[in-house]
Amino acid sequence: METKIALFRGNGIRKTFHNDEWWFVIDDVVDVLTDSADPSGYIKDMRLHDKELSKGWGRIATPLWIETEDGKQKIDCANTEGVFRIIQSISSPKAESIKRWLARVGCERVQEIENPELATKRIRALYRAKGYSDGWIEKRLHGIAVREKLTDEWKKRDVKQEREHEILTAEIAEAAFGVTPGEHKQLKGLKRENLRDHMTNLELIFSMLGEAATTEIIRVDDAKGFDESKKAARKGGEVAGTARKDLEKKTGKRVVSPENYLSEPESRKRLKA
């Protein structure tokens, strides 16, 4: 997906990728949602009337380099969360539909906390709308559950930082598939897309095997801290890697595939519909 704020696509809102997420030009967002002849002036008035927004403006607005008619210039931008906070302070009929959408999403999130089954149903519906088969969806959801058990185990053993989880996950994946996650994405022609959302059924199965094996090995070895968890991750990935190589030997086909869901004809048809 080009941006998580699909509501803004095609509306001429400039954006840039910064710190692994999209940031949007604040003036452009205000211009689209208010039709103001002076977006900068509108923002000043908005901050004047919303004291809390003004207090947190330094955390919301970040000057970033944006291409303009006069070359690159630093312009105030906001990430997804910041843009949504700004929208809450915009009094315009155009902003009302987004405010209602935010309220609905918030309501759904509360419902999912109270009843986790709703979250699973919504995920299934989302994948179906994108053209994935029911069999693939079940494997993907099972893989999410397997990964949650693994990350919970890491956290219990003092491996809590997201960056550490990424390194350990890459360790498992490389041992399982014989390629790094980056090389795997490159083979599939992916950029910022989620790799697992573009895995084949077999790739999902071997991912699950590597992570499930790692969880079991961590418990048996009683691994503690990052270094011991890294050794366990390598062992778990090797379990999946050995199984993968055996399958490849018997079938004569590679498990790691260039196939992705960007080029699925059926997926494109459903998305268009």
HELIX and SHEET records of a PDB file:
HELIX    1   1 ALA A    6  PHE A    8  5                                   3    
HELIX    2   2 ILE A   26  THR A   34  1                                   9    
HELIX    3   3 PRO A   39  HIS A   49  1                                  11    
HELIX    4   4 LYS A   51  LYS A   55  1                                   5    
HELIX    5   5 TRP A   57  ILE A   60  1                                   4    
HELIX    6   6 THR A   80  GLN A   88  1                                   9    
HELIX    7   7 PRO A   93  GLU A  114  1                                  22    
HELIX    8   8 PRO A  116  ALA A  129  1                                  14    
HELIX    9   9 ASP A  134  LYS A  156  1                                  23    
HELIX   10  10 GLU A  162  PHE A  177  1                                  16    
HELIX   11  11 PRO A  181  LYS A  188  1                                   8    
HELIX   12  12 LEU A  195  HIS A  198  5                                   4    
HELIX   13  13 ASN A  201  ASP A  221  1                                  21    
HELIX   14  14 GLY A  225  THR A  251  1                                  27    
HELIX   15  15 PRO A  265  LYS A  272  1                                   8    
SHEET    1   A 4 LYS A  15  HIS A  18  0                                        
SHEET    2   A 4 GLU A  21  VAL A  25 -1                                        
SHEET    3   A 4 GLY A  71  ALA A  78 -1                                        
SHEET    4   A 4 THR A  62  THR A  68 -1                                        
END                                                                             
